[in-house]
Amino acid sequence: MSTGAEGSSGAPLAGSSVAESSVAGSSLAAVGPGPEPRGLASLSALDRQQADAFGSLYADRAPAPVAVVIAAYNEESSVGTVVGAVPAQLCGLPTEAIVVVDGSSDKTAQMASAAGALVCDVPTNRGQGAALRLGYLLARQRGARFILTSDADGQYLSDDMERVLSPLVNDEADFVSGSRRLGSTTSNDSVRNLGVVLFAGLISVLVGQKVTDPSCGIRAMKADVTAQVVLDQPQYQASELLIGTVMAGYRYKEVPIAMKARRHGKTKKGGNLLYGARFCSVVIGTWSRERRRSTKTKRS
């Protein structure tokens, strides 16, 4: 399937022009015997189309056991530096960077490709949650054992990637989140910093697991976890992933990381009041959904 576009390095960008077509008979259509993993139900037709195009585009590129998935929207000024800083190996395992460009109107896709990333250039802006959900699928499709996420705005240090991945490689956890409260942050936004504390406390009470930072952008998980957790949220996905993972019984761990202030552009999450209201809604909604599922499973 031709994508009809190339990055500045000459490499085509997956999904730059994907026709609306059926994916029946593709590798994504066949889940295999037994019940379908819960997470696959969240995938849209666009997710599957993009995944097929991406798989064809990079079929000849050797996969790596560690996939660093980065969602990017209009981050041309920083994404190249972020991709370039991804270590070639983490915990002794080769890595690859997968950048899902979420309907950007600038040169984010070209800059990511030039820096060496595998790029899926989605034509529609759907939100960070939808972009990461697609990125997880792309990583699993390429056979990744571990998936690590980082933001495209350069707020997280590549030096922290090994610290986040290590508990997975050592089989001490299934899902690991960085925590700026255990580490450090240069943010002087007192309202948002207070929100991190309050929502961490709320989630800790709801799921019965100590959580100090519910919205950290650098995290790592065993790849199969992303197929088993429902990810419906198009934007405020951090709490959905965290709550869904813990309530599904996966082992959770936090490690200290450093979070820097954004150097380029501005946040896409909206003002503090709107962000807090939507984040709270996702927390309560996800907890209610997972609690109902747990109750139904016990009854059956």
N, C-alpha and C positions, 0 to 999 in steps of 0.2 A: 504494500500500500504506500503510495507516494505521499509525502507530507508537504511537498511544494515549497519548503523554506530551508534556508541554511543559516547556521550561526556564523559569526565572524571568523571562526577557525576553519570554516568549510564543512563542518559536520551538520547534517540535517537535524532539525528539531522535531522530536516526536509530537504529533498531534497538532501541528501548525495549521493543517487543513484536513480534518478528518470528516469524511462524508457520513451522513446518517445512514447506517446500514445495520443489518442483523448480524449478531455475533454467534448465532447458533452454530454448533459444531466446533467452536473454538475451544482452546484449552480451558478457558474460563467457564464455558457452559457446562462442562462435565466436572462435577464435583467428586464423583466416585461413589462407591457403596456407602450406606449408612446415612444418618441425618446430615443435612447441610450445616456447616459451621455457622453459628449465629451471626458472625460479622459479615458474611457474604450477602445476607439479606439487605444490608445497608447500601450495597453498591447500586449505582444508577446505570442506565444504559450508556451514558456518557463515560462513566468510569470504565466500563468494559470496552468500549470502543477505543478509548485512549490507551488502555492497557494492551490491546491487540496491536495497535500501531507502534507503541513503544517497544513491545517484544520483538516485532519484526525489524524495527530499525536497529536495535542493538543485539540482534541474534548472534552476531559474530564476535561480540565483545565478551571476553571471559568474565564471569561473575566473581564477586568477592563475598566472603562469608559475613562481612559487616557492611551494612548499607547505612549511610548517613543521609537521611531524608530531610530535605529543606523545602518548605513552602515559601514561595516568593511572589509578591505583588508590587510591581513598580519599585524594585530595589536595585536598579541598574548601578547605582553609585557604590553599593556595598557587597552585592552578591558575589562578584568575582573574587574579592578579598576573602570572603567567608569560605568559598569553595577551595581556593588556593591554600587556605590554612588547615584543611582537613588532613590529618596525618596519613601517610601511605599505609601505615599499620597501626593497629590499636591492640594492645594485649597480645602482640605477636601474630595478629590475624590481618590479612589484607583488607583494605577498605575500598569503597567506591561511593561517590557522592551522587545522589539522585535529586535533582531539583525539579519540583512541580511548579511551573509558572502559572499563576492563577488569573488568567485573563489580563495580563499586564499590557499597558499601552506604550511602554518605553522599551528599552533594549535589554531588559532583564534576561530574557532567554539567550540572546547572543552573548552577553557577558558571562553567563554561567557556562555555556558551551565552550567558550574560549578558554575558560579556566580549567576545563577538563571534566566537567560534570556530565552525567547522562541527563538529558533534559526532556521533560514532557511539557509541551507548551499548550496548555488548555485555552481554547479561544474565549471562554466565558468566565467572568469573575464570580466565583461561588462562595468564597470564604476560606479561611485558613483550615478549618476543620475538614471541609470537603477535599482540599488539596492534600492534606496529610493522609486522609483515608485512602486516596488514590495512590499516594506515595508508598504507603504500607503494602498495598496490593502489588505495585510494581516491584518492590523489594522481594516479596514472597515469590512472585512469579520468576524472579531471577535466582531463587534458591538461597536467599540470605538466611543465615542462622540467627543473626541479631540485627535489630533495627535501632538506630540512634537518631534522635531528632535534634535539630538546632535551628535557630531563627536566621533569616537572611539579612537581618539588620546589623549584625556584628556585635550584639550585646553579650554574647557568651564566648568564653575563651576555649580555643581548641585544646588547650592543656587540660581542661576539665573532662574531655571526652573519655580518656582512659579511666579516670576515677569513676565515671558513671557506668562504663561498660564492665569493669572488673568484676563486680559481684555476680553478673550473669555468667561470665566465662568460668568463674569459680563455683557456679551452681549454688550461690547463696541467696539468690532471688530470681524472680521471673520478670519483675518490672522494677526499674530503678529511676528515681527522679532526683534531679539536682535540687538543692535547697539554698536559696540566698540567705535565709535566716540562720542556717547552720554555717554558712560561709560569709559572704559579704555582698553588699550592693552599693553602688554610687548614686542611686536614685534619691532625690530630695523631695519626691512627691509624697508628703506625709499622709495624704488621704489614701492613695493607692497602697502605700506600705501598711497602713492600718487595715485596709481591706484584706490584704494577704493574711494578717494575723487572725482577723475575725472569721474569714472563710475557712482557714486551716482548722480553727477550733470547731466550727460547725461540722465540717466534713469528718473530723476525728470522732465526734460524738455519733454521727449518723452511721459510720461504717465500723466503729469499734477498733480503729487503727490510728496510731499516732501519726498525724500529718502536720508538717510545719510550713510547707510551701505548696499550695494546690495549683499553681499556675506557672510553674517554671518551664521555660521552653526547651531546656536541654534535658533529655530523658532517654532511657534505653530499655528495650524489652526483648524477650525472646520472640522471634518472628511469628510463631504460631499463636501467640497471645492476641495479636491484632486481628486474626481471623475468627477468634472466639468471642470477642467483645463487640457489642452493638455500638456503632458510631454513626449516629444520625445527625449530630449537630454540625451545621455548615460553618460556624464561626467559633463559638466559645466551647471548644472541644476538650480543653485540658482537664476540666473537672469530670466530664463524661468518661473519658478514658481512665482516669484515676479511680473514680467510684466504681465503674463497671469492672475494672480489673480486680480491685480488692474484694468486691462483693461476689465475684466469681470464684474466689478462693485462691487466687494467685499470690505468691509471696512478694511483698512490697518492701522496698528499702529506700531510704533517702541518704544522699551523700552531700557534703558541703561543696558549693561552687561559688564562683565570683560572677556577679552580673554588672556589666558596665552600662553607662548611659548611652542611649542611641546617639550616634554621631551624625547620621544623615537622615533626611526625611522626617516623617512624623508617624505616630502610631495609627493603625487602621482600626483600633478597637473602640474609638469614640471617647467621649468625656467620662470622667469618673462616675458620675451618677448613673448614666446610661449603662456603662460597662458593669457597674456593681449590680444593677437591677437584673440585667440579662444573665450575668454569671450566677446570681442567686437562683434565678429561674431554672437554669440548667442543672444546678446542684440538686435542688428539690425534685425536679422532674426525673432526673436520672436515678436518684435514690428510690423514688416511688416506683419507677419501672422495674428496677432490679429487685426490689423487695417483693413486688407482686410475682415476679418470675420465681424467686426463691420459695415463696409460699406455695405457689402452684406446683413446683417441682417436688416439694416435701409431701404434698397431698397425694400426688400421683405415685 
